[in-house]
Amino acid sequence: MVHFLLSLLLVASSGLAQTPALPSKDKLHLFLLVGQSNMAGRGTVEAQDKTPHPRVLMLSKAGEWVPAIDPMHFDKPSAGVGLGKTFGQLYAEAHPDVTVGLIPCAVGGSHIDAWQPGVFYAPTKSYPWDDMLKRAQLALKTGTLKGILWHQGEADSTDKLAPGYEAKLHDLIARMRKQVGSSETPFIAGQLGKFADAPWDAFKTQVDAVHQALPTKVPHTAFVSAEGLGHRGDKVHFDSPAYRELGKRFFEAWGKLEPKQAR
């Protein structure tokens, strides 16, 4: 009996040790990770991806702040390394007095029409927009939103969907900002995989043009190039080194918008 009680105490104390202490609300800087599978991440998880940074947290599936390690997302069993952890670590190093709170909300395979209120996305049995909004509102109780990171568009690179993609993306940005941030919340869009052995068709080129034109059409937005990055073998998803590089590029893009924001 004594041994059993001691075991319970050890488990309890271990659980308490894993609970991160949160700073004041203005010192917990939040970032939404939104889009489809290349935001969720499909890279192979390695030791470095399982090593947490003391000031980089993620909102778990259960809605709790925990140390950020890959895989962050839980949209599909194939979730792996993404760009979020690298982004968070670089942000934390550049802002030594704050803690970073990453909010994983990407849904693999989702087209932009799935990111509307009340829309059910059957492949993941989820409501991308509604689920994102609930998680964002929960996070905002303890932190301050500093940016929205977006990587999506593969599912819309078709003859029927590509022509209407720009209007839908601009609408999505406005809705997200209204619901979880402000009209000046930075929104950063990443380029679709641009692989030498997987040439783009006209529709993927059309969606890419929307992403590239975003900074000239919507204030406080940025575009991140995927030039030179490799895929994991499927000609769709980046490999782990590419995701880490994307995280770096997203951070650099955010940095160019930062002087316009209240720190």
Stockholm file with secondary structure:
# STOCKHOLM 1.0

chainA/1-263         MVHFLLSLLLVASSGLAQTPALPSKDKLHLFLLVGQSNMAGRGTVEAQDKTPHPRVLMLSKAGEWVPAIDPMHFDKPSAGVGLGKTFGQLYAEAHPDVTVGLIPCAVGGSHIDAWQPGVFYAPTKSYPWDDMLKRAQLALKTGTLKGILWHQGEADSTDKLAPGYEAKLHDLIARMRKQVGSSETPFIAGQLGKFADAPWDAFKTQVDAVHQALPTKVPHTAFVSAEGLGHRGDKVHFDSPAYRELGKRFFEAWGKLEPKQAR
#=GR chainA/1-263 SS CHHHHHHHHHHHHHHHHHSCCCCCGGGEEEEEEEESHHHHCCBCCCGGGGCCCTTEEEECTTSCEEECCSCCCCSSTTCCBCSHHHHHHHHHHHCTTCEEEEEECCCTTCCGGGSSTTCCBGGGTBCHHHHHHHHHHHHTTTSEEEEEEEECCGGGCSTTTGGGHHHHHHHHHHHHHHHHSCTTCCEEEECCCCCTTSCCCHHHHHHHHHHHHHHHHSTTEEEECCTTCCBSSSSSSBCHHHHHHHHHHHHHHHHHHGGGSCC
#=GC SS_cons         CHHHHHHHHHHHHHHHHHSCCCCCGGGEEEEEEEESHHHHCCBCCCGGGGCCCTTEEEECTTSCEEECCSCCCCSSTTCCBCSHHHHHHHHHHHCTTCEEEEEECCCTTCCGGGSSTTCCBGGGTBCHHHHHHHHHHHHTTTSEEEEEEEECCGGGCSTTTGGGHHHHHHHHHHHHHHHHSCTTCCEEEECCCCCTTSCCCHHHHHHHHHHHHHHHHSTTEEEECCTTCCBSSSSSSBCHHHHHHHHHHHHHHHHHHGGGSCC
//
